Amino acid sequence: MKQFVLIMAFISFGFVQAQEIEFENLTIDYGTIAKGSDGNRLFVFTNTGSSSLTINKVTSSCGCTIPKKPSAPIAPGEKGEIQVRYDTNRMGPFRKTITVSSDAKTNAIVALKIKGTVE
């Protein structure tokens, strides 16, 4: 019986202290843009959990895309941003993936996408 109570306490504590991440959009479409134009975009997310959320790592599928993660943890209910800069001096269509790794409990790894065409 003591083990059951102890296990239930751990489970309850885990649910109370959960971090969750929810992105407003998983894909940003640049559309057709001019060569050398502004390649900066933001992926906005919310910590929908009950404890602080830390973005551990953000990587891109190509050196032409530079992501930047928040430096501080995101408090419960607060919004955060993943900044992405695509090199718009590269002509033609593009599709890139940005992988976000966090301490969220259910979706610790999220794949974000950017796409468009540089003319």
Buried (B, 14 or more C-beta within 10 A) or exposed (E): EEEEEEEEEEEEEEEEEBBBBBBEEEEBEBEEBEEEEEBEBBBEBBBBBEBBBBBEEBEBBBEBBBBEBBEEBBEBEEEBBBBBBBBBEEEEEBEBBBBBBBBBBEEEEBEBBBBBEBE
